[in-house]
Amino acid sequence: MRLAANLMDRRMESILLIAIGAVAARFGFSDAALAYLKPSFQPILLIGGVVLVLLGGHGLLRDDRGGHEGHHHGGSPGVAWLLAVPLLVLLLIAPPALGSFAAGRQGPITAGSDSGFVELPPAREGAVDLGLRDFVTRALQDPDRSLDGVPVRVMGFVVPDESGDGYLLSRFTVACCAADATAYTTRVVGDGDRTADTWIEVTGRWEPGDDGDVPVLAADGATVVPPPDEPYEY
């Protein structure tokens, strides 16, 4: 009985190793990982997943050979599969990247340095392309007001605005993974209402004033765009 129980414990460990490794390998091999990690972490995730699958497979083969030497009493491999179900669900259905729910529950961003802003890039089709982090930090912290009067083009997802004046446009920046994500947000006015989590490309101008923690972008035009392959800024 004790031999059979120990054998079942080892099999459960092996099955869980395979399940964890399969999830890691799937995320490392596909763009699904970009909902959680920077692209540079994908090869590490893939290699780690493959190693775990190989270790789990080796353990199962070893235990199968050992199991033929004795009798099995009690227990069931179904228990191990039940423990692996949440991981198998992740393997088939990956949760989406962070969106409006997480952004709407984040506190104000911490003010950083007010110096060191580089020159704006050249305009493209009448507007300067900026990431939301760059736009927000320049609007809030640049003493030289480099955005003043400059048409800009930014992209992000819609977060409902409780004030009822337009909507909020956000995008997360990550240092390594979704666990350290920070949402940079601007209030878009002049474009009516939009559905939450819709990705929008907005062209407009920073509206100087007492912005508080959220700068205002007066829209000249806005276009619904597909969610980008890389949902975060880095």
C-alpha positions as a printed Julia matrix, in Angstrom:
234×3 Matrix{Float64}:
   0.0    0.0     0.0
   2.75   2.46    0.95
   4.65   1.65   -2.27
   1.53   2.25   -4.34
   0.82   5.56   -2.58
   4.36   6.78   -3.14
   4.14   5.78   -6.78
   0.89   7.74   -7.2
   2.45  10.81   -5.54
   5.35  10.7    -7.98
   3.0   10.33  -10.92
   0.96  13.32   -9.76
   4.14  15.39   -9.54
   5.15  14.32  -13.04
   1.73  15.13  -14.49
   1.77  18.58  -12.88
   5.27  19.19  -14.24
   4.06  18.34  -17.74
   1.01  20.6   -17.38
   3.05  23.56  -16.09
   5.68  23.02  -18.77
   3.06  22.82  -21.52
   1.52  26.12  -20.43
   4.94  27.8   -20.25
   6.01  26.42  -23.64
   2.74  27.47  -25.28
   3.08  31.04  -23.98
   6.77  31.16  -24.86
   6.16  29.96  -28.41
   3.21  32.23  -29.22
   2.23  35.88  -28.83
   0.01  34.86  -25.9
   3.0   35.52  -23.63
   2.91  39.2   -24.58
  -0.19  39.6   -22.41
   2.08  38.96  -19.41
   5.74  39.49  -20.32
   8.15  41.58  -22.33
   9.05  39.92  -25.66
  12.64  39.37  -24.49
  11.38  36.9   -21.86
   9.7   34.58  -24.38
  12.77  32.42  -25.19
  13.4   31.86  -21.46
   9.77  30.85  -20.95
   9.88  28.47  -23.92
  13.1   26.78  -22.83
  11.89  26.44  -19.24
   8.6   24.92  -20.43
  10.31  22.35  -22.63
  12.62  21.34  -19.78
   9.65  20.85  -17.42
   7.78  18.72  -19.99
  10.84  16.54  -20.5
  11.35  16.13  -16.76
   7.7   15.23  -16.24
   7.72  12.76  -19.13
  10.87  11.13  -17.84
   9.26  10.79  -14.4
   6.17   9.11  -15.82
   8.24   6.62  -17.81
  10.35   5.82  -14.76
   7.29   5.32  -12.56
   5.58   3.15  -15.17
   8.59   0.86  -15.25
   8.68   0.76  -11.46
   4.94   0.16  -11.25
   5.22  -3.12  -13.12
   7.29  -4.49  -10.26
   4.49  -4.23   -7.69
   0.73  -4.17   -7.25
  -1.3   -0.95   -7.25
  -3.9   -0.56   -4.57
  -6.04   2.51   -3.97
  -5.67   5.97   -5.46
  -6.36   7.08   -8.98
  -4.43   9.04  -11.65
  -7.63  11.05  -12.1
  -6.75  12.97   -8.93
  -3.61  14.32  -10.56
  -5.5   15.38  -13.66
  -8.02  17.24  -11.5
  -5.15  19.17   -9.94
  -3.86  19.99  -13.42
  -7.22  21.23  -14.78
  -6.59  24.96  -14.07
  -3.29  24.76  -15.92
  -4.86  22.93  -18.84
  -7.52  25.66  -19.06
  -4.72  28.24  -19.34
  -3.18  26.11  -22.08
  -6.4   26.31  -24.14
  -7.84  29.69  -23.14
  -5.33  32.4   -22.25
  -6.7   35.41  -20.32
  -6.41  38.73  -22.17
  -3.9   41.48  -21.45
  -4.61  44.05  -18.77
  -7.35  46.47  -19.78
  -9.8   49.09  -18.55
 -10.74  47.23  -15.36
  -7.14  47.26  -14.09
  -6.42  50.78  -15.37
  -9.53  52.19  -13.69
  -8.39  50.87  -10.31
  -4.87  52.21  -10.43
  -3.96  55.23   -8.38
  -2.31  58.36   -9.81
   1.12  57.84  -11.35
   4.08  58.96   -9.29
   5.64  62.19  -10.51
   9.12  61.67  -11.85
  11.95  63.92  -12.92
  11.06  67.16  -14.69
  14.15  67.17  -16.87
  15.87  65.11  -19.5
  13.16  65.02  -22.18
  14.63  64.36  -25.61
  13.6   66.26  -28.7
  10.28  65.24  -30.21
  10.52  62.9   -33.22
   9.67  64.23  -36.69
   6.0   64.52  -37.58
   4.35  61.86  -39.74
   1.33  62.87  -41.8
   0.95  66.08  -39.84
   1.35  64.69  -36.31
   4.08  63.4   -34.01
   3.75  59.72  -33.0
   4.15  59.32  -29.24
   3.64  56.53  -26.78
   1.12  57.33  -24.06
   3.82  57.24  -21.38
   5.84  59.84  -23.28
   2.79  62.02  -23.89
   1.58  61.89  -20.27
   4.99  62.52  -18.69
   5.72  65.43  -21.04
   2.31  66.97  -20.39
   2.67  66.7   -16.61
   6.38  67.18  -16.03
   8.14  68.94  -18.93
   9.07  72.5   -17.85
   9.78  73.43  -21.46
   6.21  72.48  -22.52
   7.46  70.62  -25.57
   3.9   69.51  -26.43
   2.46  73.01  -26.51
   0.68  73.47  -29.86
   2.15  70.28  -31.34
  -0.23  67.84  -33.08
   0.38  64.35  -31.68
  -0.84  60.83  -32.43
  -1.27  58.35  -29.56
  -2.84  54.92  -29.22
  -4.45  53.15  -26.28
  -7.6   51.49  -25.0
 -10.72  53.23  -23.73
 -11.43  53.51  -20.01
 -14.87  54.91  -19.08
 -14.69  58.4   -17.6
 -16.95  58.88  -14.6
 -16.98  62.65  -15.13
 -18.94  62.15  -18.36
 -16.65  64.5   -20.33
 -15.26  62.36  -23.15
 -13.33  59.23  -22.2
  -9.97  58.16  -20.84
  -7.32  56.62  -23.06
  -4.82  54.34  -21.32
  -1.94  52.03  -22.06
   0.17  50.01  -19.66
   3.94  50.19  -19.44
   5.79  47.18  -18.02
   9.36  46.79  -16.82
   9.36  42.99  -17.01
   5.82  41.61  -16.7
   2.18  42.44  -16.02
   2.8   42.3   -12.27
   4.67  45.65  -12.4
   2.45  47.29  -15.03
   1.68  51.0   -14.75
  -1.17  52.61  -16.71
  -0.52  56.0   -18.3
  -3.77  57.81  -19.01
  -5.01  60.92  -20.79
  -8.53  62.36  -20.99
  -9.75  62.64  -24.59
 -12.27  65.41  -25.3
 -14.0   66.26  -28.55
 -14.6   62.66  -29.66
 -17.81  61.76  -27.82
 -18.09  58.43  -26.01
 -16.4   55.14  -26.82
 -16.88  51.56  -25.66
 -14.58  50.34  -22.87
 -11.45  48.43  -23.97
 -11.78  49.6   -27.59
  -8.36  50.43  -29.0
  -8.3   53.95  -30.46
  -5.68  55.95  -32.33
  -6.24  59.62  -31.5
  -4.75  62.63  -33.25
  -4.99  65.91  -31.39
  -3.29  68.49  -29.21
  -2.42  68.7   -25.55
  -4.72  71.15  -23.84
  -2.58  72.99  -21.28
  -4.14  73.76  -17.93
  -4.4   72.46  -14.41
  -4.33  68.83  -15.5
  -3.9   67.33  -12.06
  -2.9   63.7   -12.56
  -4.51  63.23  -16.0
  -3.61  65.51  -18.95
  -6.23  66.49  -21.52
  -5.96  65.67  -25.23
  -8.27  67.63  -27.51
  -9.04  65.27  -30.4
  -8.86  66.39  -34.02
  -9.6   62.84  -35.18
  -9.89  59.32  -33.8
  -9.88  55.88  -35.42
 -10.73  52.46  -34.01
  -7.77  50.12  -34.52
  -7.17  46.42  -33.84
  -5.47  45.58  -30.53
  -1.71  45.62  -31.14
   0.32  42.41  -31.04
   2.31  43.97  -28.2
  -0.33  45.5   -25.89
   2.18  47.1   -23.51
   4.8   49.8   -23.86
   8.3   48.95  -22.65
